[in-house]
């Protein structure tokens, strides 16, 4: 009798222990957190496997980290809202999240540009350092709070090319009257130099360039430019993109929707943004070199901007910043933070990074020439 009780108790205890073990084995997220379904439009077309691909990567990571409890469906540019209206859709709650570039919204406030990049500003590492370590994240979210939006950095293109031109550009005089697709504050710099800036979504650039509606266009770099086919309608490929030493992308979230999330989901969003930031930048760094070789092999003619153009653009850029700062207190506040951080970053990079890079790049070029 006692033996029967012992066996029964042991079996029951084993069942309880097995159930407890099974419960313990399941992650806490799967046990306690709610199911959440969001929509997220992107400013980029599906053909751009790094930019829109970043939106897909981000949503996949959120789903994996929450075991499918928190899912965000991405939509390409134009599927829900036009590419340059993603901020508006997040602001008014049409959608809960969005993937975009802040400098698309300089028409609302030129301060948005600092979230992405401004001419003759940071490289990608410096930009992220300012955002995460130099107060940039707080400053940019102070701005977007007025639009009912909170954001985190979520991808960077690195330094960009100077774009595609239907004719050669040799002096600042050649900028005058040039109808140029260009984003952010760079458009105001081009205007100060006598050009006619146009802000057009990525998917609409090719037909505008083909029809002659615009004379030139910049986008990102070889990998994307090849996909969009710009080399078929413009011959000259200029560098460097002095207006974009980097281009920081962001994921924006409607503040009310974000605040309603459990803390664990907020942490997941921030972690997925950070992962996506690394994924996009490393993918561009890997894909751009072979794409540039293909473009040149197919007839693209590489041209550097002349020193005269670079100097004129540099002068015009800081004149634009000073003019805006004199009229816009918020811009002035962010500009002061940005300038101070830039001075320190430039000093450090001049001491350590630049001499190393100049030597090894020159050495590699010399070795390549010797093999020819």
C-alpha positions in Angstrom: 0.0 0.0 0.0 2.8 2.4 1.0 4.7 1.4 -2.1 1.6 2.2 -4.3 1.3 5.6 -2.7 4.9 6.3 -3.2 4.8 5.3 -6.9 1.6 7.4 -7.4 3.1 10.4 -5.7 6.3 10.1 -7.6 4.5 9.9 -10.9 2.3 12.9 -10.0 5.4 14.8 -8.8 7.1 13.9 -12.1 4.2 15.2 -14.1 4.2 18.4 -12.1 7.9 18.7 -12.5 7.7 18.0 -16.2 5.0 20.7 -16.6 7.1 23.2 -14.6 10.1 22.4 -16.6 8.2 22.9 -19.8 6.9 26.2 -18.5 10.4 27.3 -17.5 11.8 26.3 -20.9 9.4 28.6 -22.7 10.7 32.2 -22.9 9.0 34.7 -20.7 7.9 36.7 -23.7 5.9 33.8 -25.0 4.2 33.4 -21.7 3.2 36.8 -20.6 3.3 39.4 -23.4 0.5 40.4 -25.7 0.2 39.9 -29.4 0.8 43.2 -31.3 0.3 43.8 -35.0 1.7 47.0 -36.6 2.1 48.3 -40.1 5.2 50.1 -41.4 5.5 52.0 -44.7 9.0 52.7 -46.1 10.2 55.6 -48.2 12.0 53.1 -50.5 10.9 50.8 -53.4 11.1 47.0 -53.2 13.8 47.1 -55.9 16.3 48.5 -53.4 17.3 45.4 -51.6 19.4 47.2 -49.1 17.2 50.1 -48.2 13.8 48.4 -48.4 15.6 45.2 -47.5 16.5 46.9 -44.2 12.8 47.3 -43.5 12.3 43.6 -44.0 15.3 42.7 -41.9 14.1 44.9 -39.1 10.6 43.4 -39.0 12.0 39.9 -39.1 14.2 40.5 -36.2 11.3 42.0 -34.1 9.3 38.9 -34.9 12.0 36.4 -34.1 12.9 38.1 -30.8 9.3 38.0 -29.6 8.5 34.5 -31.0 6.0 36.0 -33.3 4.1 37.9 -30.6 5.0 41.3 -32.0 4.8 41.5 -35.8 5.3 44.5 -38.0 4.3 44.3 -41.7 6.5 46.4 -44.0 5.1 48.2 -47.1 7.2 49.6 -49.9 7.0 53.3 -51.0 3.6 54.1 -52.5 1.8 51.0 -51.2 0.2 52.8 -48.3 1.6 56.4 -48.6 3.9 58.2 -51.0 7.6 57.9 -50.2 8.0 61.4 -48.8 5.0 61.2 -46.6 6.0 58.5 -44.2 6.5 60.9 -41.3 3.0 62.3 -41.8 1.5 58.8 -41.7 3.2 57.9 -38.5 2.4 61.3 -37.0 -1.3 61.1 -37.6 -1.6 57.4 -36.6 -2.5 56.1 -40.0 0.4 53.6 -39.3 2.3 52.8 -36.1 5.8 52.9 -37.6 7.8 54.0 -40.6 11.2 53.7 -42.2 12.5 56.9 -43.8 15.3 59.5 -43.9 14.8 62.6 -41.7 16.2 65.0 -44.3 13.2 64.3 -46.5 11.3 66.6 -44.2 13.5 69.8 -44.2 10.4 71.5 -45.7 8.8 71.1 -42.3 11.9 72.2 -40.3 15.4 72.3 -41.7 16.6 70.8 -38.3 15.5 67.4 -39.6 18.5 67.4 -41.8 20.9 66.7 -38.9 19.2 63.4 -38.3 20.4 62.2 -41.7 23.3 64.3 -42.8 24.3 67.8 -44.0 26.8 68.8 -46.6 30.4 68.6 -45.4 29.3 66.9 -42.2 30.1 63.6 -40.6 31.0 60.2 -42.0 28.9 57.3 -40.9 30.8 56.5 -37.8 30.9 60.1 -36.7 27.2 60.5 -37.3 26.3 57.5 -35.2 28.7 58.7 -32.5 27.0 62.1 -32.3 23.6 60.5 -32.2 24.4 57.9 -29.5 27.1 59.5 -27.5 26.9 63.2 -28.3 23.3 64.1 -27.5 22.0 63.8 -31.1 19.4 61.2 -30.2 17.8 63.4 -27.6 18.0 66.5 -29.8 16.3 64.8 -32.7 13.6 63.3 -30.6 12.9 66.7 -29.0 12.2 67.8 -32.6 10.1 64.8 -33.6 8.1 65.0 -30.4 6.3 68.0 -31.9 5.2 65.6 -34.7 4.0 62.9 -32.3 6.9 60.7 -33.3 9.9 59.0 -31.6 12.8 57.5 -33.5 16.0 55.4 -33.5 18.8 55.2 -36.1 18.3 52.2 -38.3 20.8 52.1 -41.2 23.4 54.2 -43.0 24.6 54.2 -46.6 28.1 55.4 -45.8 29.7 58.0 -48.0 27.7 58.5 -51.2 28.6 59.2 -54.8 28.1 62.6 -56.4 25.4 61.4 -58.8 24.7 61.1 -62.6 25.0 64.0 -65.0 23.9 64.3 -68.6 26.8 66.7 -69.2 30.2 67.3 -67.6 30.4 69.7 -64.7 33.8 71.4 -64.5 33.3 74.7 -62.7 30.8 76.3 -60.3 29.3 78.1 -63.3 28.1 74.8 -64.7 25.9 74.4 -61.6 23.8 77.5 -62.6 20.5 76.5 -64.0 21.1 72.8 -63.5 17.9 70.9 -62.5 19.3 68.5 -60.0 17.5 65.8 -57.9 19.0 66.2 -54.5 17.7 65.7 -50.9 17.9 67.6 -47.7 19.8 70.9 -47.0 22.0 70.1 -50.0 19.1 71.4 -52.1 19.5 74.8 -50.5 23.2 74.8 -51.1 22.7 73.9 -54.8 20.1 76.8 -55.0 22.7 79.2 -53.5 25.1 78.1 -56.2 22.5 78.8 -58.9 21.1 75.4 -59.4 17.5 74.2 -59.3 17.1 71.5 -56.7 14.4 68.8 -57.1 13.3 66.4 -54.3 12.0 63.2 -55.9 11.4 59.8 -54.5 13.8 57.0 -55.5 11.4 55.2 -57.8 10.6 58.4 -59.8 14.1 59.5 -60.6 14.8 57.4 -63.6 11.8 58.6 -65.7 12.6 62.2 -64.8 16.2 61.9 -65.8 15.2 60.0 -69.0 12.7 62.6 -70.1 15.0 65.5 -69.3 12.8 66.8 -66.6 16.0 66.9 -64.6 19.6 67.3 -65.8 21.2 65.3 -63.0 20.4 63.1 -60.0 22.1 61.7 -57.0 20.8 58.7 -55.1 23.2 56.6 -53.0 26.0 54.7 -54.7 26.9 52.1 -57.2 24.8 49.2 -55.9 21.5 51.1 -55.8 22.3 53.3 -58.8 22.9 50.2 -60.9 19.6 48.7 -59.8 17.8 51.9 -60.7 19.5 52.1 -64.1 20.8 55.7 -64.0 23.8 54.8 -66.2 21.4 54.1 -69.1 20.2 57.8 -69.1 23.2 59.8 -67.9 26.8 59.2 -68.8 28.9 61.0 -66.2 29.2 59.6 -62.7 30.7 62.1 -60.3 32.3 61.8 -56.9 32.4 62.4 -54.0 28.9 63.2 -52.7 30.1 66.1 -50.6 26.5 66.6 -49.4 26.4 63.1 -48.0 29.5 61.8 -46.2 26.9 59.5 -44.7 23.1 59.2 -44.9 21.5 58.0 -41.7 18.1 56.3 -41.9 15.6 56.1 -39.0 12.7 54.0 -37.9 10.0 56.3 -36.6 7.2 55.3 -34.2 4.0 56.9 -33.2 4.5 58.1 -29.6 1.1 56.9 -28.3 1.6 53.5 -29.9 5.1 53.2 -28.7 4.2 54.2 -25.1 1.5 51.6 -25.0 4.0 48.8 -25.6 5.4 46.6 -22.8 9.0 47.6 -21.8 10.3 44.4 -23.3 8.9 45.2 -26.7 10.4 48.7 -26.5 13.8 47.1 -25.9 13.2 44.8 -28.8 12.5 47.7 -31.2 15.7 49.5 -30.1 17.8 46.3 -30.5 16.3 45.6 -33.9 17.1 49.2 -35.0 20.7 48.7 -33.9 21.0 45.4 -35.7 19.5 46.9 -38.9 21.9 49.8 -38.7 24.8 47.5 -38.9 23.2 45.2 -41.6 22.5 48.1 -44.0 25.9 49.7 -43.7 27.9 46.5 -44.0 25.8 45.4 -47.0 26.5 48.6 -48.9 30.2 48.4 -48.1 30.3 44.8 -49.5 28.1 45.5 -52.6 29.3 48.8 -53.8 32.8 47.8 -55.0 31.7 45.1 -57.5 28.8 47.3 -58.6 31.2 50.2 -59.4 33.4 47.9 -61.5 30.3 46.7 -63.4 29.1 50.3 -64.1 32.5 51.4 -65.4 32.7 48.3 -67.6 29.3 49.2 -69.0 30.3 52.7 -70.0 29.9 54.9 -67.0 32.5 57.7 -67.0 33.9 58.5 -63.5 34.6 62.2 -62.9 35.8 63.9 -59.7 34.2 67.2 -58.8 36.9 69.9 -59.3 38.5 71.5 -56.3 36.9 74.8 -57.4 33.5 73.2 -57.2 34.2 71.7 -53.8 35.4 74.9 -52.3 32.5 76.9 -53.7 30.1 74.3 -52.3 31.8 74.3 -48.9 31.5 78.0 -48.6 27.8 78.0 -49.7 27.0 75.2 -47.2 28.1 77.1 -44.1 26.5 80.3 -45.4 23.2 78.3 -45.6 23.6 77.0 -42.0 24.4 80.4 -40.6 21.4 81.9 -42.4 19.0 79.3 -41.1 20.4 79.4 -37.5 19.8 83.1 -37.4 16.1 82.6 -38.0 15.4 79.2 -36.4 16.3 78.8 -32.7 15.9 75.0 -32.8 18.2 74.6 -35.7 20.7 76.9 -34.0 20.6 74.7 -30.9 21.3 71.5 -32.8 23.8 73.2 -35.0 25.9 74.2 -32.0 25.9 70.6 -30.7 26.8 69.3 -34.1 29.6 71.8 -34.7 31.3 71.1 -31.4 31.1 67.4 -31.9 32.4 67.7 -35.4 35.4 69.7 -34.3 36.5 66.9 -31.9 35.8 64.1 -34.4 37.7 65.8 -37.2 40.7 66.3 -34.9 40.7 62.7 -33.9 40.2 61.3 -37.4 43.0 63.6 -38.7 45.4 62.2 -36.1 44.5 58.5 -36.4 42.2 57.5 -39.2 43.2 59.7 -42.1 46.9 59.1 -42.1 46.4 55.4 -41.9 43.8 55.4 -44.7 45.8 57.7 -47.0 48.9 55.4 -46.7 47.2 52.1 -47.2 45.0 53.3 -50.0 47.9 54.8 -51.9 50.0 51.7 -51.3 47.3 49.5 -52.7 46.9 51.7 -55.7 50.6 51.6 -56.4 50.7 47.8 -56.1 47.7 47.5 -58.5 49.5 49.8 -61.0 52.7 47.7 -60.8 50.7 44.6 -61.7 49.3 46.1 -64.9 
